[in-house]
């Protein structure tokens, strides 16, 4: 019960953080394959609107931004 309560609490904040990261990704030149994977995760996250897919989208966006800054 505690974990589910924490997930519900996180869902009050997580979608807004994901939208913020989407704005950051929009400003970057990412490979089409990466963008396709991100779009699939975002579609699932906002369609289901539950913690696990939203967290996966958040992590994928963070990873894509990190990967983009590490490439020369």
C-alpha positions as CSV (number, residue, x, y, z in Angstrom):
1,X,0.0,0.0,0.0
2,X,2.9,2.4,0.8
3,X,4.5,1.8,-2.6
4,X,1.3,2.4,-4.5
5,X,0.7,5.6,-2.5
6,X,4.2,6.8,-3.4
7,X,3.6,6.0,-7.1
8,X,0.4,8.1,-7.0
9,X,2.3,10.9,-5.3
10,X,5.0,10.7,-8.0
11,X,2.4,10.9,-10.7
12,X,1.5,14.4,-9.5
13,X,4.9,15.6,-10.5
14,X,6.4,13.2,-13.0
15,X,4.2,14.1,-16.1
16,X,5.3,17.7,-15.8
17,X,8.9,16.8,-15.6
18,X,8.5,14.6,-18.7
19,X,7.0,17.5,-20.6
20,X,9.9,19.7,-19.6
21,X,12.4,17.1,-20.9
22,X,10.4,16.8,-24.1
23,X,10.9,20.5,-24.6
24,X,14.6,20.1,-24.1
25,X,14.8,17.2,-26.5
26,X,12.9,19.2,-29.2
27,X,15.9,21.6,-29.2
28,X,18.4,18.9,-29.9
29,X,19.4,17.1,-33.1
30,X,18.8,13.4,-32.2
31,X,19.0,10.5,-34.5
32,X,15.7,9.4,-36.0
33,X,15.9,6.0,-34.4
34,X,16.3,7.5,-31.0
35,X,13.4,9.9,-31.6
36,X,11.2,7.0,-32.7
37,X,11.9,5.1,-29.5
38,X,11.3,8.2,-27.4
39,X,8.0,8.8,-29.2
40,X,6.8,5.2,-28.6
41,X,7.6,5.5,-24.9
42,X,5.9,8.9,-24.6
43,X,2.8,7.6,-26.4
44,X,2.6,4.7,-23.9
45,X,3.3,6.9,-20.9
46,X,0.6,9.5,-21.7
47,X,-1.9,6.9,-23.0
48,X,-1.7,4.8,-19.9
49,X,-1.0,7.6,-17.5
50,X,0.5,5.3,-14.9
51,X,3.7,5.4,-13.0
52,X,5.8,2.7,-14.7
53,X,5.5,3.8,-18.3
54,X,5.9,7.5,-17.2
55,X,9.1,6.6,-15.3
56,X,10.4,4.7,-18.4
57,X,9.7,7.8,-20.6
58,X,11.4,10.0,-18.1
59,X,14.5,7.8,-17.9
60,X,14.6,7.4,-21.7
61,X,14.5,11.2,-22.2
62,X,17.2,11.7,-19.6
63,X,19.3,9.1,-21.3
64,X,18.8,10.6,-24.7
65,X,19.8,14.0,-23.5
66,X,22.9,12.6,-21.8
67,X,23.9,10.6,-24.9
68,X,23.5,13.7,-27.0
69,X,25.8,15.8,-24.8
70,X,28.4,13.0,-24.8
71,X,28.8,12.8,-28.6
72,X,31.6,14.9,-30.0
